[in-house]
Amino acid sequence: MTQFLVHVLIRGAVLMAVLMGIAFFFNISLVNVMLVGGVLTAFFSYSGPGFNQLREGYTATASFGNYIPKQQEKQLPVSATFAASCLIVIVSIIASFIIVL
């Protein structure tokens, strides 16, 4: 668990540095860049269980029903990059309300 948190913090710091560089280079508000960058990173870094099920369905169709799907326990695989980008999105939403008030 601590190793996962360390990975989240490292990837969050790297992502935040990249987003700060983009905001500085294009002279855009950091909160806006954090929101858009966090959402895009979360979208591209999520690898849910749906991809495996689609792959197994395609294999069963291609083998004319001779493929027996694997029985796996249901779990939600969350990568450290996905968790860090979700954290950045949450921080950007909170920061936008603080800046407005």
Secondary structure as UniProt FT lines:
FT   HELIX           2..26
FT   HELIX           30..45
FT   HELIX           50..62
FT   TURN            63..65
FT   HELIX           80..100
//
